Amino acid sequence: MHLSLLRYSVRAMDIALYQPDQPPNTGTLLRLGACMRTPVHVIEPCGFPFSRRALQRYAMDYADLVELHHHLDWDSFLNWCHSNGRRIVLLSTKADSPYYDFDFREDDILLVGSESTGVPESVHNIVSERITVPMSPDVRSLNVAVSMAMVLGEALRQTASWPNS
């Protein structure tokens, strides 16, 4: 299933949410996508109902401003990426490379895992590009929306892809 509310005329990189389980974070990431003119992919199954009505509730008035791709499972997302020649960059606490040392491309898809479990090892192993947000060793992880905002900001800076440029 592909649900697209809007098509951007200028392509920037995309962001993807692997099986999100927190509606507020999903709403925040949809809002981030709308504000940065960055398409958002939601990969099912979600830990909450995902429908047009739910989308309006989670993303509020930003729902009509984001280009949304809805994938029924990981395989359909992966097939979409391959058929469109897109590189997936996983944000992970298990990665060794800090995001600020990574060379982003305009057509990258930045992927975050579910808030409670991340991504399974099988997904981690398929994705060739893995980056991390360095943080204090005394903590487990940042919120996925915060991590994505930090990394997307750096990626847009590197590729001069800010929505107003």
C-alpha positions in Angstrom: 0.0 0.0 0.0 1.3 3.4 -0.9 -0.4 6.4 0.7 0.9 9.7 -0.5 -0.7 12.9 0.5 1.7 15.2 -1.3 4.6 15.1 -3.8 7.5 17.4 -3.4 8.9 19.0 -6.5 12.5 19.1 -5.1 13.8 15.8 -3.8 15.7 15.7 -0.6 16.5 12.6 1.4 13.7 10.6 3.0 13.2 9.4 6.5 11.8 6.0 7.4 10.2 4.6 10.6 10.6 0.8 11.1 7.6 -0.5 13.0 7.0 2.5 15.1 5.2 1.9 18.4 4.7 5.4 19.8 2.1 7.6 18.1 3.5 10.8 19.5 7.0 10.1 18.0 5.4 9.2 14.7 3.5 12.4 14.7 6.7 14.3 15.6 8.6 12.6 12.7 5.7 13.3 10.3 5.9 17.0 11.4 9.7 17.0 10.9 9.1 15.6 7.3 6.6 18.3 6.6 8.8 21.1 7.9 11.9 19.9 6.1 10.0 18.8 2.9 11.4 15.3 3.5 9.2 12.3 2.5 8.4 9.9 5.3 8.1 6.1 5.1 6.2 4.2 7.7 6.9 0.5 7.7 4.3 -1.8 9.3 3.3 -3.3 11.5 2.9 -0.4 13.8 2.2 -0.7 17.5 -0.9 1.4 17.0 -3.6 1.7 14.3 -2.3 3.5 11.3 -5.0 5.0 9.1 -5.8 8.3 7.5 -7.9 9.2 10.5 -5.2 8.2 12.9 -2.7 10.1 10.8 -4.7 13.3 11.2 -4.7 12.7 15.0 -0.9 12.0 15.3 0.4 14.6 12.8 -2.4 17.2 13.4 -2.5 19.9 10.7 0.8 18.7 9.3 -0.7 15.5 7.9 -1.6 17.2 4.7 1.8 18.7 4.3 4.0 15.6 4.4 4.7 13.2 1.5 3.9 9.8 3.1 4.8 6.4 1.9 3.1 3.5 3.8 4.7 0.1 3.5 2.9 -3.0 4.7 6.2 -4.7 5.8 10.0 -4.6 5.6 10.2 -6.5 2.4 7.9 -4.1 0.5 9.9 -1.2 1.8 13.2 -2.9 0.8 11.8 -3.6 -2.7 10.7 0.0 -3.0 14.2 1.2 -2.1 15.9 -1.2 -4.5 13.6 -0.4 -7.4 14.2 3.4 -6.8 17.9 3.0 -6.4 17.9 4.4 -2.8 20.5 3.8 -0.1 19.3 3.1 3.4 21.2 4.6 6.3 20.3 3.1 9.7 20.6 5.2 12.8 21.6 2.7 15.5 23.1 2.6 19.0 24.9 -0.5 17.7 26.8 1.4 15.0 30.4 2.6 15.4 30.5 5.5 12.9 29.3 8.9 14.3 26.8 10.6 12.0 28.8 13.8 11.6 31.7 11.8 9.9 29.3 10.2 7.4 29.1 11.4 3.8 25.4 11.8 3.1 23.8 11.8 -0.4 20.7 13.7 -1.4 18.8 10.5 -2.1 19.6 8.7 1.1 16.8 7.2 3.3 17.5 7.7 7.0 16.0 4.8 8.9 15.1 4.6 12.7 13.9 1.5 14.5 10.9 1.1 16.7 11.2 3.0 20.0 11.1 -0.1 22.2 13.1 -2.6 20.2 15.0 -0.8 17.4 15.5 -3.1 14.4 16.1 -6.8 14.4 19.5 -8.1 13.6 18.3 -9.2 10.2 17.6 -5.6 9.2 20.8 -4.4 10.8 22.7 -6.9 8.7 21.0 -6.0 5.4 21.6 -2.3 5.7 25.2 -1.5 4.6 25.3 2.0 6.1 25.0 2.3 9.9 25.6 5.5 11.9 25.2 6.5 15.5 24.7 9.6 17.6 27.5 9.6 20.2 26.2 10.1 23.7 27.1 9.5 27.3 27.8 5.8 28.1 25.6 6.2 31.2 22.4 6.3 29.1 20.7 3.8 26.7 19.5 5.9 23.9 18.0 9.2 22.7 14.4 9.5 21.6 14.1 8.4 17.9 12.6 11.7 16.9 15.4 13.7 18.5 18.0 11.4 16.9 16.4 11.7 13.5 16.2 15.5 13.8 19.9 15.7 14.7 21.0 13.4 11.8 18.6 14.9 9.3 19.9 18.4 10.1 23.5 17.3 9.4 22.5 15.4 6.2 20.6 18.5 4.9 23.6 20.7 5.7 26.0 18.4 3.9 23.9 18.1 0.8 22.7 21.7 0.8 19.1 20.4 0.7 17.4 22.7 3.2 13.8 23.2 2.2 14.3 27.0 1.5 17.5 26.7 -0.5 
